[in-house]
């Protein structure tokens, strides 16, 4: 593996992580499916928001390196 392919793999990882967190957040914001599994919905929304922001920062960093 080359350095570029490693960076690309990390980039794709963070893109997928961001997409997953955004979709899960959308579920919380548009409907309450699955809420019974998570009694502290606000905490879950905060965690998903943090995940999205951290992934966006990583994506920006990696885009500069690719």
PyMOL commands that set and color helices and strands:
alter all, ss='L'
color gray80, all
select helices_A, chain A and resi 3-30+35-37+41-65
alter helices_A, ss='H'
color red, helices_A
deselect
rebuild
show_as cartoon
